[in-house]
Amino acid sequence: MKHIKMAATGDNVVVSSMKLERMLSMKGGKGESSYANNSQAQAIHARSMLHLLEETLDIVQLHSPEVPFAVADLGCSSGTNTIYIVDVIINHMIKRYEALGYDPPEFSAFFSDLPSNDFNTLFQLIPPLANNGGSSMEECLTTSSHRSYFAAGVPGSFHRRLFPARSVDIFYSAFSLHWLSQVPDKVVDKRSTAYNEGRVFIHGANAITANAYKKQFKTDLAGFLRSRSQEMKRGGSMFLVCLGRTSLDPTDQGGAGLLFGTHFQDAWDDLVQEGLITCEQRDNFNIPVYAPSLQDFKEVVEANGSFTINKLEVFKGGSPLVVNCPDDATEVGRALANSCRAVSGVLVDAHIGDWLSEELFSRVERRATNHAKELLDQLQFFHIVASLSLA
C-alpha cells in the first residue's frame, strides 16, 4: 500500500510554472519508452518539411565569413533528431556561402531545452568536431561521423531570454511550442468554472476550460516571440513547428486529443474505479499541451509586431505511431503506450509515483491494443508551420 499512500499525498506538480520548468522533459535515457527510441514519427514528420525549412534558410542574410554564424534548436530533447536537423541547416548554409565563392564562417550550434532535459544522452550522440575545428568543411558534407560546428547546451525555458541580444542567425523549434509553461491555474481550481473535472486534458472539455488553455498558449507564445525578437540577428529567420488543429473548436485537439483524450484518459479513469487513486488526484493532473489553430498562432504573431510572416500553414504530419507490423495489435498498443509515456511519463511519475505510473501505462497499452485498427486509421497529427523574419 506504500505506493497508494504516496499518490494520495502527492503534490499537484503541474500547476506551478517553476515546478513544471524544473521537471518537464521528454523521457530520457535509451530505454524502450525513452524519447530517443520513440521519436521516429517526429523524425519522419521533420524530414517531410525539409523543403519548407530550406525555403526559410534561403532568405537568411549572409554576413562576412569572419563573423561566426549561430544556430539554435529550442526544445531539442535528447535524441538524434536535433543533430540531424542542425546538420541540415549548417550544411545548407555552407553551400550558400560556397555558391557565392566565399569560405564558410565558423558555426555554433546551441542545443536548448529545460534544465531537466537529458543533455547527457544528447551529448553522447553528438559526433566529434571535424578537422579539429579547422575551416575545411568537405569532410562534414560527405559523412555524418563528424560535425562542422561548435556545440553547446543551453538550459532554460524558451518562454524567456536564453541568448545575448542579436546573437543568433537561425532559430529552429519543432514539436515543442504546444507545451505550455504551466497548466492554467483555473483548470485545477475547484472553485473555478474552468475546473476540468473528470479530465486530464483539454480535449472534450467545456468552453471555459478550453479558453483558459488558449489564453495560456497565447501568453506563452507571446513571451517566446518577445525573447527571440531581442536575440535574433538582423537578417535572421526562425522556423517553427508545433502541433496544430484544423478545427476552430479548441476543445477538439485533433491528433493530440486522440493521444491524450481517449485511451490515456480512460486509463486514469481505470485507476480511479479500481480505488488506486482518488478522483481529485486525477483531476489535479492535466497535460500542459495546447494544439493551436492557424488563427490562434497568427493573432499572437501579429500582436507581437516584431516579425514578418514568410509562411504560415497547417501541415499534415501523419501518424505518431511507427510500427513494423500494422496488423499486430499488440505492437500497435505498445507503440501508443510508449509514445504517450515518452512525452508525458516524467509528469505522471512525479504525480502518482513510479508504481502507479507503471499501472497507468499498462492500461493505456491494453486499451490501445483493443483499438489498434481504429488508432492506425484515425490517429493523424497536423502541425502549424511558421517561417518568420524580423520585421
C-alpha positions as CSV (number, residue, x, y, z in Angstrom):
1,M,0.0,0.0,0.0
2,K,3.1,2.2,0.1
3,H,2.6,3.5,-3.4
4,I,-1.1,4.3,-3.0
5,K,-0.2,6.4,0.1
6,M,2.4,8.2,-1.9
7,A,-0.1,9.0,-4.6
8,A,-2.7,10.1,-2.0
9,T,-0.3,12.7,-0.5
10,G,1.2,13.8,-3.8
11,D,1.6,17.4,-4.7
12,N,0.0,18.9,-7.8
13,V,3.2,19.1,-9.8
14,V,1.8,20.5,-13.0
15,V,0.3,23.8,-11.8
16,S,3.2,25.9,-10.9
17,S,5.3,27.1,-13.8
18,M,8.5,26.9,-11.8
19,K,7.8,23.3,-10.7
20,L,6.9,22.4,-14.3
21,E,10.1,24.0,-15.6
22,R,12.3,22.1,-13.2
23,M,10.8,18.7,-14.1
24,L,9.2,18.7,-17.6
25,S,11.2,16.8,-20.1
26,M,10.8,14.0,-22.6
27,K,11.7,10.7,-21.1
28,G,15.5,10.4,-21.1
29,G,17.9,7.6,-21.4
30,K,17.8,4.9,-24.1
31,G,15.2,2.5,-22.8
32,E,12.1,1.2,-24.5
33,S,9.9,4.1,-23.5
34,S,12.6,6.8,-23.9
35,Y,12.1,9.7,-26.2
36,A,15.3,8.7,-28.1
37,N,13.6,5.4,-29.0
38,N,10.1,6.8,-29.6
39,S,10.7,9.9,-31.8
40,Q,10.8,8.2,-35.2
41,A,7.5,9.7,-36.1
42,Q,8.9,13.2,-35.3
43,A,11.9,12.4,-37.5
44,I,9.6,11.4,-40.4
45,H,7.5,14.5,-40.0
46,A,10.5,16.8,-39.8
47,R,12.0,15.3,-42.9
48,S,8.7,15.8,-44.8
49,M,9.0,19.5,-44.0
50,L,12.7,20.0,-45.1
51,H,11.7,21.8,-48.3
52,L,9.9,24.4,-46.1
53,L,12.9,24.7,-43.8
54,E,15.2,25.2,-46.7
55,E,13.0,28.0,-48.1
56,T,13.5,29.7,-44.7
57,L,17.2,29.2,-44.8
58,D,17.4,30.7,-48.3
59,I,16.2,34.1,-47.0
60,V,18.7,34.3,-44.1
61,Q,21.1,37.1,-44.7
62,L,24.7,36.1,-45.1
63,H,27.3,38.1,-43.2
64,S,31.1,38.3,-43.6
65,P,32.8,34.9,-43.3
66,E,34.7,36.4,-40.5
67,V,31.5,36.7,-38.4
68,P,30.6,33.4,-36.7
69,F,27.2,32.0,-37.6
70,A,24.9,30.8,-34.9
71,V,22.0,28.2,-35.0
72,A,19.8,27.4,-32.0
73,D,17.4,24.5,-31.6
74,L,14.8,25.3,-29.0
75,G,13.3,22.2,-27.4
76,C,16.0,20.0,-28.7
77,S,15.2,17.0,-26.4
78,S,17.7,14.1,-26.2
79,G,17.6,12.1,-29.4
80,T,19.3,12.2,-32.8
81,N,16.5,14.3,-34.4
82,T,18.0,17.6,-33.3
83,I,21.5,16.6,-34.5
84,Y,20.2,15.7,-37.9
85,I,18.3,19.0,-38.3
86,V,21.3,21.1,-37.2
87,D,23.4,19.2,-39.8
88,V,20.8,20.0,-42.4
89,I,20.7,23.7,-41.5
90,I,24.5,24.2,-41.3
91,N,25.3,22.2,-44.5
92,H,22.7,24.2,-46.4
93,M,24.2,27.5,-45.2
94,I,27.7,26.2,-46.1
95,K,26.6,25.6,-49.6
96,R,25.1,29.0,-49.8
97,Y,28.4,30.6,-48.9
98,E,30.3,28.4,-51.3
99,A,27.9,29.2,-54.1
100,L,29.0,32.8,-53.8
101,G,32.6,31.9,-53.7
102,Y,33.1,32.6,-50.0
103,D,34.8,30.4,-47.4
104,P,32.1,29.5,-44.8
105,P,32.3,31.1,-41.4
106,E,32.7,29.2,-38.2
107,F,29.4,27.8,-37.0
108,S,28.0,27.4,-33.5
109,A,25.0,25.2,-32.7
110,F,23.1,25.7,-29.4
111,F,21.0,22.8,-28.2
112,S,18.5,24.3,-25.8
113,D,15.8,22.7,-23.6
114,L,14.6,22.8,-20.0
115,P,17.2,22.0,-17.3
116,S,15.6,18.6,-16.6
117,N,16.3,17.5,-20.2
118,D,18.6,14.5,-20.6
119,F,21.5,16.5,-22.0
120,N,24.0,13.7,-21.1
121,T,22.3,11.3,-23.6
122,L,22.3,14.1,-26.2
123,F,25.9,15.0,-25.8
124,Q,26.9,11.3,-26.1
125,L,25.2,11.3,-29.5
126,I,26.9,14.4,-30.9
127,P,29.8,13.4,-33.2
128,P,33.3,14.8,-32.8
129,L,34.3,18.1,-34.4
130,A,35.8,17.7,-37.8
131,N,39.4,18.7,-38.6
132,N,40.0,19.8,-35.0
133,G,37.8,22.9,-35.6
134,G,39.6,23.9,-38.7
135,S,37.9,25.7,-41.7
136,S,37.7,22.7,-44.1
137,M,34.1,21.5,-44.3
138,E,34.3,18.9,-47.0
139,E,34.5,16.0,-44.6
140,C,31.4,17.1,-42.9
141,L,29.4,17.3,-46.1
142,T,30.3,13.7,-47.0
143,T,30.0,11.9,-43.7
144,S,27.8,12.1,-40.6
145,S,30.7,10.9,-38.4
146,H,31.9,14.4,-37.8
147,R,30.4,17.8,-37.3
148,S,31.1,21.2,-38.8
149,Y,30.1,23.3,-35.8
150,F,31.0,24.1,-32.2
151,A,28.3,22.7,-29.9
152,A,26.9,23.9,-26.6
153,G,23.9,23.1,-24.4
154,V,21.7,26.0,-23.2
155,P,19.3,25.0,-20.3
156,G,16.3,27.2,-19.7
157,S,12.7,28.0,-20.7
158,F,12.3,29.3,-24.3
159,H,9.4,31.4,-22.9
160,R,12.1,33.8,-21.6
161,R,15.5,35.1,-22.8
162,L,18.2,32.5,-23.4
163,F,20.9,34.3,-25.5
164,P,22.6,37.7,-25.8
165,A,20.9,40.3,-27.9
166,R,21.4,40.0,-31.7
167,S,23.5,36.8,-31.4
168,V,21.6,34.1,-33.2
169,D,21.1,33.8,-37.0
170,I,18.6,30.9,-37.2
171,F,16.2,29.7,-34.6
172,Y,14.6,26.3,-35.1
173,S,11.9,24.7,-32.9
174,A,9.9,21.6,-33.7
175,F,7.2,19.8,-31.8
176,S,7.8,21.9,-28.6
177,L,5.7,25.1,-28.7
178,H,2.5,23.3,-28.0
179,W,3.9,22.6,-24.5
180,L,2.6,25.3,-22.1
181,S,4.7,26.8,-19.3
182,Q,2.0,25.6,-16.9
183,V,-1.4,24.2,-16.6
184,P,-3.7,27.2,-16.2
185,D,-4.4,27.8,-12.6
186,K,-8.2,27.9,-13.1
187,V,-8.2,24.4,-14.7
188,V,-7.3,22.7,-11.4
189,D,-9.1,25.1,-9.1
190,K,-12.4,23.5,-7.8
191,R,-13.9,26.9,-7.3
192,S,-13.5,27.9,-10.9
193,T,-15.9,27.4,-13.7
194,A,-12.9,26.3,-15.8
195,Y,-12.2,23.4,-13.4
196,N,-11.5,20.4,-15.7
197,E,-13.3,17.9,-13.6
198,G,-13.0,14.3,-14.6
199,R,-10.5,15.1,-17.3
200,V,-6.7,15.1,-17.7
201,F,-6.6,17.1,-21.0
202,I,-8.4,19.9,-22.7
203,H,-9.9,17.6,-25.4
204,G,-13.6,17.4,-24.9
205,A,-13.6,19.9,-22.0
206,N,-16.1,22.7,-21.7
207,A,-15.6,26.0,-23.5
208,I,-14.4,27.9,-20.4
209,T,-11.7,25.4,-19.7
210,A,-10.6,25.5,-23.3
211,N,-10.4,29.2,-23.2
212,A,-8.1,29.1,-20.2
213,Y,-5.8,26.8,-22.1
214,K,-6.0,29.0,-25.2
215,K,-5.2,32.1,-23.1
216,Q,-2.2,30.4,-21.6
217,F,-0.9,29.3,-25.0
218,K,-1.1,32.9,-26.3
219,T,0.7,34.3,-23.3
220,D,3.4,31.7,-23.7
221,L,3.9,32.2,-27.4
222,A,4.0,36.0,-26.9
223,G,6.8,35.5,-24.4
224,F,8.6,33.3,-26.8
225,L,8.4,35.8,-29.7
226,R,9.3,38.7,-27.5
227,S,12.5,36.9,-26.4
228,R,13.5,35.8,-29.9
229,S,12.9,39.3,-31.3
230,Q,15.7,40.5,-29.0
231,E,18.1,37.6,-29.6
232,M,17.9,37.3,-33.4
233,K,20.4,39.0,-35.6
234,R,19.2,41.4,-38.2
235,G,18.6,39.4,-41.4
236,G,18.0,36.2,-39.3
237,S,15.0,33.9,-39.6
238,M,13.0,31.4,-37.5
239,F,11.4,28.1,-38.4
240,L,8.7,26.8,-36.0
241,V,6.7,23.7,-36.0
242,C,4.1,22.7,-33.3
243,L,1.1,20.5,-33.0
244,G,-1.9,22.2,-34.6
245,R,-5.5,21.6,-35.3
246,T,-7.8,22.1,-38.3
247,S,-10.9,22.6,-36.2
248,L,-11.9,26.1,-35.0
249,D,-13.1,24.5,-31.8
250,P,-10.3,24.4,-29.2
251,T,-11.9,21.5,-27.3
252,D,-11.2,19.4,-30.5
253,Q,-7.5,18.9,-30.2
254,G,-7.3,16.6,-33.2
255,G,-4.4,14.0,-33.0
256,A,-3.3,15.3,-29.6
257,G,-6.9,14.7,-28.4
258,L,-6.9,11.1,-29.6
259,L,-3.5,10.6,-28.0
260,F,-4.3,12.1,-24.6
261,G,-8.1,12.4,-24.5
262,T,-9.1,8.8,-25.1
263,H,-7.1,5.8,-24.0
264,F,-4.8,7.8,-21.8
265,Q,-7.9,9.4,-20.2
266,D,-9.6,6.1,-19.8
267,A,-6.6,4.6,-18.1
268,W,-6.7,7.3,-15.4
269,D,-10.4,6.5,-15.0
270,D,-9.5,2.9,-14.6
271,L,-7.2,3.7,-11.7
272,V,-10.0,5.8,-10.0
273,Q,-12.6,3.0,-10.4
274,E,-10.1,0.4,-9.0
275,G,-9.5,2.6,-6.0
276,L,-5.8,3.1,-6.7
277,I,-6.2,6.9,-6.9
278,T,-8.9,9.4,-6.0
279,C,-10.9,11.5,-8.4
280,E,-9.1,14.6,-7.0
281,Q,-5.7,13.1,-7.9
282,R,-6.8,12.5,-11.4
283,D,-8.4,15.9,-11.8
284,N,-5.3,17.6,-10.4
285,F,-3.3,16.2,-13.3
286,N,-3.7,17.9,-16.6
287,I,-1.4,17.6,-19.7
288,P,0.0,21.1,-20.3
289,V,-0.4,21.0,-24.1
290,Y,-2.5,23.1,-26.4
291,A,-2.7,22.5,-30.2
292,P,-3.5,25.9,-31.7
293,S,-5.4,26.7,-34.8
294,L,-3.8,28.8,-37.6
295,Q,-5.8,31.8,-36.4
296,D,-4.6,31.4,-32.8
297,F,-1.0,31.4,-33.9
298,K,-1.4,34.3,-36.4
299,E,-3.1,36.5,-33.8
300,V,-0.1,36.3,-31.5
301,V,2.5,36.9,-34.2
302,E,0.6,39.9,-35.5
303,A,0.1,41.3,-32.0
304,N,3.8,41.0,-31.3
305,G,4.6,43.0,-34.4
306,S,8.3,42.1,-34.4
307,F,8.2,39.5,-37.2
308,T,7.2,39.3,-40.8
309,I,5.4,36.1,-41.7
310,N,7.1,34.4,-44.6
311,K,4.9,31.3,-44.4
312,L,2.2,30.1,-42.0
313,E,0.3,27.0,-42.8
314,V,-1.2,23.8,-41.4
315,F,0.8,20.8,-42.5
316,K,-0.4,17.2,-42.3
317,G,2.3,15.3,-40.4
318,G,0.8,11.8,-40.3
319,S,0.6,9.3,-37.5
320,P,2.8,9.4,-34.4
321,L,2.8,5.6,-34.4
322,V,5.7,3.9,-36.3
323,V,5.2,0.1,-36.3
324,N,6.8,-2.7,-38.3
325,C,3.6,-4.9,-38.4
326,P,0.4,-2.8,-38.6
327,D,-1.7,-6.0,-38.3
328,D,-0.1,-6.8,-34.9
329,A,-2.5,-5.2,-32.4
330,T,0.0,-5.9,-29.6
331,E,2.7,-3.9,-31.3
332,V,0.4,-1.0,-32.0
333,G,-0.8,-0.9,-28.4
334,R,2.8,-1.0,-27.1
335,A,3.8,1.8,-29.6
336,L,0.9,4.0,-28.5
337,A,1.7,3.5,-24.8
338,N,5.5,4.1,-25.3
339,S,4.8,7.2,-27.4
340,C,2.5,8.6,-24.7
341,R,4.9,7.7,-22.0
342,A,7.9,9.2,-23.8
343,V,6.3,12.6,-23.7
344,S,4.2,12.5,-20.5
345,G,5.8,9.8,-18.4
346,V,8.0,12.2,-16.4
347,L,5.0,14.2,-15.2
348,V,2.9,11.1,-14.5
349,D,5.8,9.6,-12.4
350,A,6.1,12.8,-10.4
351,H,2.3,13.0,-9.8
352,I,1.4,9.4,-8.7
353,G,4.7,7.7,-8.3
354,D,6.6,5.1,-10.3
355,W,4.5,2.0,-9.4
356,L,1.1,3.6,-10.2
357,S,2.6,5.2,-13.4
358,E,3.5,1.7,-14.5
359,E,0.0,0.6,-13.8
360,L,-1.4,3.5,-15.7
361,F,0.6,2.9,-18.9
362,S,-0.1,-0.8,-18.8
363,R,-3.7,0.1,-19.0
364,V,-3.0,2.6,-21.8
365,E,-1.3,-0.3,-23.7
366,R,-4.1,-2.7,-23.1
367,R,-6.8,-0.3,-24.3
368,A,-4.8,0.8,-27.3
369,T,-4.2,-2.9,-28.3
370,N,-8.0,-3.4,-28.2
371,H,-8.5,-0.4,-30.5
372,A,-5.4,-0.9,-32.7
373,K,-7.1,-0.7,-36.1
374,E,-9.0,2.4,-35.1
375,L,-5.8,4.1,-33.9
376,L,-3.9,3.4,-37.1
377,D,-6.9,4.7,-39.2
378,Q,-7.6,7.8,-37.2
379,L,-4.5,9.0,-35.3
380,Q,-3.2,11.8,-37.5
381,F,-1.2,14.8,-36.4
382,F,-1.4,18.2,-38.0
383,H,1.3,20.8,-37.4
384,I,1.4,24.6,-37.5
385,V,4.4,25.5,-39.6
386,A,5.7,29.1,-39.4
387,S,8.6,30.8,-41.1
388,L,9.3,34.2,-39.5
389,S,11.8,37.0,-40.1
390,L,12.4,40.2,-38.2
391,A,10.2,43.0,-39.5
